[in-house]
């Protein structure tokens, strides 16, 4: 009993808040998992740690061959850049949970908590978050650094330990700088812009930053010769560094790395000083933005009223046409516009979908750059795969977002008013995706290809890929029983962290196989008639199967239940 009292005494408000804020970082608009959180974090970090270790091995292997003390600061700066990029990408995915939000204030203000306790717990949770990812990402690379640089420098045991600790410390500080700098940018736009404007700009900024991070990571993991050449130029300019070189953040922490290893050259001491000043400025600026955000929330602590949206001009013009053509059933018509709200107005779902789409944009940008200007006009290779890449990530994002309810109240409303024609709820989903997602996407792609190719070829190419995208919609929603955007959500069932290799293989098959076949159709467009005939037969068969067999024999799911293994474990305990 005494031990239990001691344990309860340690659960101070600071400890409870820190744990709460840390868990909230994994319950945001982009990343949402609470079940088996520790296992998922470990799995994600373990996968990500492979890439830094691979890059470190490529960078430092030469020092096992070259005798003498290695001068590896250029390689260290390149590796530091990689770690900062990875942390930056992680930061963007938890963008919404970095600051105290309105829900935090509404929940915490009535409690007898000091503002200092709240801010301290929030900061501690952020430091824990950065520390876990920084140390986890360097778990394997730190061993590579110790083995390669330690052996090349003939280090003893004590020097090896110092090198190991220095590596982890500097990578943590560099990661903290990146995290709080990006956090300051998010907070700055939040203060500068208001309401809907900030939400739109924030979504666009996040998408752009993800694309940029993925694009730069390509040079570290694939086109390594180009990036190594850039850092080798830094080494040549050590005696007379340029302004751009001295203002390159990863180089600052490289100087700190060298100074902690005993290097007293003025060049590295100046860089180390800049690293510490930059870190202090980033953290201080983050705190100032947090305080300003805190004062703003205190002034707006009254409950938020329900929002009533007036139909847009486009909807008022399109609704009669759609009602007379593809939405002839009242039930289908109602859920169609319900799904349109989730796809176009829900910031939570829009952010989740845009996160997937931004990855597709990043990969597409890499494919365009790797193709080269001379081959942009070539109707082959990567240029044929761009629509497939974008549609794949966009549709997978919608499939994931549809698992999360737009409004939990809609769950029971749809359940008590369920129509005997269950297929209508799911056919409306397919039609809403086609109207609000695929048509706008392929219209933009048609304009893009029209300028670099010709309009006829662009139209044929987009029609070919649009048919494949419609077929992919059928694939990702095959035998889907959960009510889209209304079924209760139970985290932990997608198992993306386990089946990621399967998804990668499916993605590669989806983008490579159709592009190998497409030149056959582009050479003679009349062949597309047979292609469309096959696609129409497949889709018609799937629609008939779902309408007259699957949904006739299976109930719609309105509540997401735990897996059978978890239920058995619960009853066993």
N, C-alpha and C positions, 0 to 999 in steps of 0.2 A: 504493500500500500504506500509506503514511504517513497519507493522508487517511482510509483505512478504519479504521486504528487510532485516529485521533482521534475518528471517529464512534462506534466501539465504546466508547471511554473515556467519552464523554458519556452513555452508557446506564447511569447509576448506578441502584442499587436504588430510589432515590426516584423517578426518572423512570419506570422500569418499573412500579412500584406505582401511580403516579399514572395512567398510561395504563390499567392493568388495572382500577383502581377506576372510572375514567371509563366504560370499556366496560361494566362491571357495572351501571351505572345504566340501561343500555338492555337489560339481560338480567334482568328481574325478573318477578314473577308477573303483572303487568298488561301491561307493554310488553316484547316479546321480539323484537328484531331485531338481528342482527349483520351479516348480509350487506348490503352497500351502505349501511352505517350512515351515512356522511357524506352521501350523497345523500338519504337519508330524513330526516335531521335538518334539512338545508337545506330540503327540501320542506315539512316540518311548520312550521318557523319562518316560511317565506315565506307560507304560508297564514294563519298566526295573525297575522302582522304587518299584514295588511290591515285587521283590525278596529280596532286602536289608531289607525291612520292615518285611518280613516273617522271615528272618534269625535273625534280631534283636529281634523279639518277642520270638523266640526259645531260644536265648542266655540269655535274661534278665528276662524272666518270673520267674525264680527261686528266684530272689531277691525281689519279692513281697511276697514270702512265708517265706524266712529267715529274721528274725529281725536283726536290727543293720545296721551300715553303710556298704554298699557293697564294696568289693574289686574286682571290675569288670574289671581290666586292661587286664586280659587274654582274656575276651570276647571282649573288645574294640579292641585289636590287631587282633583278628580273624575277626571282622567286618571290620576293616581297610584293611585287606588283601583282603576281598571280593570286596570292593570299588575300590581298586587299580587294581584288576583283570578286573573288568568291564570297567574301564577307559582304561586299556591296550588294551582290545578287541576293544573298540571304536577307539582308536588311530591307531590300525593296519588297520582298515577299511578306514581311511583317510590318510594312509601312504604317498600316492603320492602328497597330497596337503599341507603337512606340510611346505615344503621348497618352496622358490621362484623357479619356473621352467623356462624353456627356453621361453615359451610363455609370461610369466610375464615380462621378461627382454626385449623381442622384442617390447612389447606394451608400457612399461614404460620408456625405455631409451630415446626415442625422446622427452619426455615431460620434462618441466622445474621443475623436482622434485629432491630434495636433497636425497642422499642415507639414511641419518638419518631419514627422513620422511617415506621413504619406509619401512625401518627396524622397526621403531616404530609402524607403522600401522600394519605390519605383526605380530609383537609380541602382540599388543593389540587384534588383531583378535583371536590369539591362546589362550590368557588369557580368552577372552569372551567365546570361545568354551569350554575350560576346566571348566570355572565357571558355564556355563549353565548346562552341564552334571553333574558336581559334586553336585551342589545344587539341581538339579532336581532328581538325584538318591537318595538323602538324604531327599527329601521333606517329605516322610512318616516315614522313619527310625528315623529322628531327633525327631519327635513327640513321637515315641516309647521310645527313650532314655530319653526324658524329663519326660514322664509319669512314666516309670518304675524306673529309677535311682533317679529321683527327689522325688518320693513318698517313695521309700525305705530309702532315706537319710533325709527325712522330710525337704526338701528344702522349703524356702520361695519364694516369687515371684521373688526377685532380683536374688537369686541363680539359680532359674529355667531359667531365661533369660540368665544368664551367661553360663549355661550348654548348652542351645540351640545354642547360638552363637559360643561357643567353638567347639561344634560338627561340625557345618557347616564349620568353619574356618579350623580346622584340616583336615577334609575330602577334602576340597579344596586344601590345601597345599600338602597332600599326592597324590591327583590326579594330581596336577601340576608336582610333582616329577616324577611320572610314565609317564606322557605324554612327558615331555622334555627328560627323559632318553631314552625312545624308539625312540624319534625323533633324538636324538644324534646317536643312533645305525644305524638308516636308513641313516643319513647323513654321518656317518663314512664309511659305505660300499659304498656309492655313491662316496666318495673321493678316497677310496682305490682301488675300481674296476672301470673299464671303459666300456662304451658302452654296448654291448650285454652281456658281462660277468656279469656286475652289474644287468642287467635286469633279467637274469636267476637266479642269486643268490638271488636277491630281491624277486622274485616270490616264490622261495623255502623257503626262510626265513619267508616270510609272511605266507605261508601255514603252516609251522611248528609252528609258534607262535600262530596262531589261534587254531590249534589242541591242543597245550599245554594249552592254556587258557581255552578252553572248557572242557578239561579233568580235570583240577584242579577245575573248577567251579562245576563239578559234585559232588565233595566231600562236597562243601558248601551247595548245594541244595538238594542232595539225600542221600549220605552216610555221614550224619552229625556226627555220633558217632566217626568215624575214625578221622576226622579233629579236633573235640573238644578234643579228647584224646591228640593230638599233642600239642595243645595250653595249655592244663592243665599241661603238662610237663614243659612248660615255667614257670608257676607259682611256681612249686616245685624247680626250679633252680634260683629263684630270688636272693638268698643270694650268690650263687656262679655261675653266668651265664657263659655259654660256649662261645667260640669264634663265633660259628655259630649263636647262639642266639643274640649276640651283633651286628652281621652284617646282621640281618634280617630287611629289610627296613620298613615293617609295624610296627615293634616293636619300631622303632625310633619315628614314629609319635604317637604311643601310649604313649611314654614318654612325648612328647610335650602336648598331651591331658591331662595327669595327672598333669603336671607342671602348665598349664593354669587353672586347677581346684584347684590349691593351694597345691598340693603335693610337698614337698621339699626334698624327699628322694634322696640321691646321685644317686641311680640306675636310677631313672626316669630323673633326671637332666642331667645325662650323655647321656641318650637316646635322650632327647630333643635337646641337643647340636648337636648330630650327625644328627638329622633330619634337622636342619637349615643349617648345613654345606653341607649335601648331596643335599639339594634343591638348594643352591647357586651354587654348582659345576655342577649340572645338567643343570641349566639355562645358566651358563657361557659357558660350553662345547657346548651347543646347539648354542649359539651365535658365538663361534669361528668356528664351522663347517659351519654356515650360511655365515660368512665372506669369508671363503675359497671357498665355493660354488659360492659366488658372484664374486670373482676375476676370477674363472674359466670360468664363463659365459661371463664375459667381453672379454675374449680372444677368445671366440667362438661365437661371436654375429652375424657372417655372416649367411645368410639364409642357411637352410639345403636343400641340393639337394635331388632329388627323388632317392629312393633306387630301384635298379634293382636286383632282386633275380634270381640266377641261379638255375634251377631245381636240386634237390638232386638226388643222385644215386638211392635211393629207388623209387622216383617218376619215373625216367627214366626207371626203370625195371618194375614197376607196371603199368604204364600208358598203354602200349600195351595190357596187359592182361585184364585190366578193360575195355578198349575200345572194346574189342572183346566179353566181357561177359555182364556186367551190364550197360555199358555206350554206347549203340549202336546208340543213337540219338545224333546228333551234339549239339543241344541246351542243352540237359541234360549233355553232356560231358563238355561243357563250364562252366555252372553254378556250376557243381560239383567241379571243381578246383578253382572256385571263392570262394565257401564255405570253401574249404580246406585251403585257405589263411587266412580266418577269424579265423578258428579253430586252426591253427598251427602257424601262423606268426604274427597276430595282437596282440600286447601286451595289448592293451586296452581290447579286448574281452577275451584274455587268462586270464588276471587278474580277470576279472569279473567272469568267469567260475570257476577259481581256488578258489575264495572266497566262492562260494557255495560248491565246492568239499571239502574244508578244514573243513567246518561245518560237512559234512558227515563223514570225517575221524575222527573228534573229537568224534562224536557219536559212530562210529564203535569202536574206542579205548575204550570208556567207556563200550560198550557192551562186548568186549573181556575181560577186567579186571573184570567186574562184573560176567562173566561166571566162571572164576577161572581156574587154570591149570588142575584140575582134569576133567573138562568138555570140554576142547578144542577138544578132540577127539570124543566127543559125537556128533552124527549127528542129532542134534535137537536144539531147542531154539535159542539163539542169534547167534550161529555159522551159522545157516541157513539164518539169516537175513542180514548178512554183505553185500553181493552183492546187495541186494535190497536197502539198505540204500545208498550205494555209487552211484548206478545208478540213484536213485531218485534225489539226490541233483545235480548230474552231468547233467542230462537231464533238470531239472528245470533251472539250470544255463545257459544252451545253449538256452533254450526257451527265457529266459530274455535277453541274449546277442544278440540274433538274431533280436531283435527289434531295435538295434542301428546300423546305417549304418557303414560299413567298410570304404567306401569312398562315400561321398555325390555325387560325379560326376558319380558314377555307376548308380545312380537313373535314370537319364534321358536317359542314354545309353541303359539300359535294357527296358525302357519305349518305346522308339522309335523303338527298334528292337524286340519288343515282338512277340513271336511265337503264332500262333493260339492254339497250344497244351500247354495251361497254366499249366497243371498238371506236365509237365516235370520239371518246376522250383522247384516244391515242392517234387516230387519224388527224384530228385537229392539231395535235402537236407536230406531226410531220408537215402539215400544211403551213403552220406558223413558222417553222424553221425554214421552209422553202421561200416563203414570202419575205420574212424579216431578216433572214441571214444569208441564204444562198444567192438570191437574186441580187441584192446590193453588192455582195462580194464579187460575183462574176461580171456585173456591169463595170465595176472598177477595173477588174482584170481585162475586160474587153477593151477598155480605153487604153490601158497600159500596153497591151500587145498590139493594138492598132497603130500606135505611134512607132514602135520598134520593128514591127513586121508590116503587114498590110491588113486592111479591115476584114477582108474575106477570110484569110487564114486565121486571124484573131477570133472571128466568130466561130469558125469550125473547131478551133482548139478549145474555146470556152464551152461550147456545146458538148464536146466530147467529155471534158472533165466535169461539167455539171451533171451529166448522167451518172458518172462514177460517184460524185458526191451524194446524189440522191440514193444510190445503192448503198453507200456507206451509212447514210441515215438509217436505212432499214437494218443494216448490220448492227449498229451500236444500240438500237432500240428493239432488237429481235427478242420476242417473248418478254417484253418489259411490262411488269405488272404493277409497279409502284406508281401511284397517281402523280404525274409530273408537277413539280413546284407546289405540292400540297401534302404529300405523304410526310409523316414525321421522320426525322433524320437521326440515324444511329451511326456515329462515327466509327471508323475502324473496319468497315466491310469491303472497301474497294481493294485493299491490300496492294496498292501501287508500289509500295516499298519492297514487296515480295515478288510480284509478277512484272516488274519493270522490264526485264529482259524479253518477256513475251510481247509486251506492248512495243518494244523497240523493233522486234522482228516483224510484227504486223505492220508497223509504220513503214519499214523498209520495203516490204512487199507491196504495200499500197502505192508507194511513190515510184518504184522502179519498174515493176511489171507493166503498168499501163503506159509508161513512157517508152518502153521498148516496142510496144505494139502500135502506138499512135502514128509513127511515120507511115505505116501501111495504109492508114485511113487518110492522112493528109495528102498522100501521093494521088489518091483517087477518091474524092469526097463522096461519090455515090456509094462507096462501101459502108458509109456511116448508116445507111438505111438498114442494112442487116444488123449492124451493131445496136442501133436503137431498138430494132425489133426484139433482139435477145434481151436487152435491158428491160423493156416494157413487159415482156413475158415473165421475167424473174420478179419484178416488182408487183405485177398483177397477181402472180402466184402467192407471194408473201402476204399481200393484202387479203386475198381470199382465205388463206390459211388463218390469219389472225382474226378476221371478222367472223367466219363461220365455224371455226373449230377452236382455236386457242382461247379467245375471250368468252366463248360460249360455255366452256368447260372450267374456266379458272376465274376466281374472284379478283377484283381489283384490291390492291394493298393500300390501306390508308395509314397503317402503323408499321414502322420498320422494327421488326422483332430481332432480338439477339440471336446469334448462331446457336445451333443445337448443342454444340460442344460447351458453350458458355452456360446454357441452361442446365446441362447435366452436371457441370461443376458446381453451379449454384445449389442444386438440389442435394448434391453429395455433401456439401458443407452444412 
